[in-house]
Amino acid sequence: MTDKKHLLIVFHSKTGKNGRMAESVHQGAQDPDIDVEVRFLKAGDADAQDLLWADGIVFGSPENFGYMSGALKDFFDRTFYEVEGQVDGKPYCIFVGAGNDGTGALTAIRRICMGYHFKEIQPPVIVPGELSDATLRSCYELGMAMGAGLEAGVF
């Protein structure tokens, strides 16, 4: 029997929208049919040791002024040099709660993740406007797919 795979969910939420999205991602990753260990952390509480622990990562951010949140950017700023060369190839995916179209936040996160040499393994979930049951289900499925893929060794 092998050790459980580790999934890190790092997110920021100010208004609660991204918090609800993150909760849905977290619930999906902990689906009863999936057996992975999950760390569910706000961006300000996560650090380099969490990235080193993780076998895969989900990043979540609101769109602020057409960019990712300052809190998620701060997480990247605080961890990059501490993990440089130690996290290459780790799978990741993204969710964005957007006021507009979310492309600015998505582009910024992807660009930084390229510097870490992470590997994006599934399409992002971008939710412009208000949340719905369908968009929360998409977040659940993002977490479920990430957890199941890690557990199965697909990523």
N, C-alpha and C positions, 0 to 999 in steps of 0.2 A: 504494500500500500504506500502511495506517495503522499507527501505533504500537500495540504490545500494550497491552491493558488491564491495570490493576494491581489485584491482590487482596491485601488485608491480612488475615491471620489473627492475632488477639490472644487469648491464652488464659492461664489459670492452672491449675496442677495441683500438688497437694501429695502425694497418695498414688499418683499415676500413672494413675488412671482417666481423668481429663480429658486427660492427656497422650496416652493411647492414642486417645481420641476425637479430639483435635486432629490427631494423625498421620493418622487416617483421613480427616478433612476435607481435610487437606493433600494426601494422595494422590489424593483425588477431584478436587481443583482442578487437579492436574497429570496428569489422565488423558491418555493419548496423543492423544485426539481434540480436546483443548482447548489453545489457545495463549494463555495469559495469564501474566503475570509475577506471582509470588507472594512476599510477605514473610511468613514464618512466625515469629512472635515471642512470647515469654513477655511477659506484661503488664508486668513490671518493666523489660523491655528496649525496649518500644515507646514512641514519643513523638509529639508533635504533628506533626513532619515526616512521620512514617509515615502519619498520617491525611490530611495534605495530598497526599501521593503517591498514595494509594489512590483507585481508582474504585469500589470496593466493599469491605465489611468483614464478617468473620465474627468474632463474639465468643464465647468459650467460658469457662465458669466452673463450678466446683463449687458446690453448694448448701452454704453454711456458716451454721448457725443460722437457716435459713430465708431467707437473703439471698445475694447474690453474694459471691465471695471478696473479701477486703480488697485483694488485689493488683490485681484488675480495677477495683475502686472507686478505688484510688490512680491507676491509669492515667487514668480519667475525670477525677479531680481535677487531675491534672497537665496535661491537654490541653485542657480545655474553653475557657478564656478565650483560649488561644493560637490556637485555630482558629475561634472564634465568628464566624459569618457567612460562613465560607469553605468549609464542608462541607455546606451545606444540600442536602437531597435525595439524598445519597449512599445507595445501597442497602446494607442490612445484613441479617444473619440471626444466629441464636443457637443454641448448643448448651449444655446443662446436664447435668452428671453429678450426680444427686440421691440423697440418702439417704432423703428423704421423697418429695414429689411435684414438687419443683422450682419450684412456682408463685411462691414468694417471690423467688427469684433471678431468675426470668423477668420478673416484674413490675418489680423494681428496675432491671434492665438496660433494659427497654423505656421506663420512665419517664425515665431519664437520656438515652437515645437520642432521645426526643422533644425534649429540651432542645437537642440538637445539630441538630435538624431532619433527622435521618436518616430514611430510608424503609424500613420492614421489608418485604421482598419475598418471603419464603417462611416457612412454618410452622417453629417451632423444633423441634429434636430434644432431647427430654428423656429421660434414661435413669435411672430410679430403680433402685437396687440394682446388681446385678452386670452387667458387660458380657457380651454374647453376640455371636456372629457376625452375627446379624440387626441388633443395635443398632449395631455397628461399620459394617455395610453402610449403615445409615441416615445415619451420619456421612459416609461416603464419598460418598453420593448428594447430601448437602447441599453439600459442597465442589464436586462435579461440576456440580450445577445452578447454583451461584453463578458458577463459572468460565465455564461455557458461556453463561449469560445475559449476563455482562459481555462476553464475546468477540462474541456476536451483536448486542450493542447493545440487548437487550431491557430492561435496567434502566438 
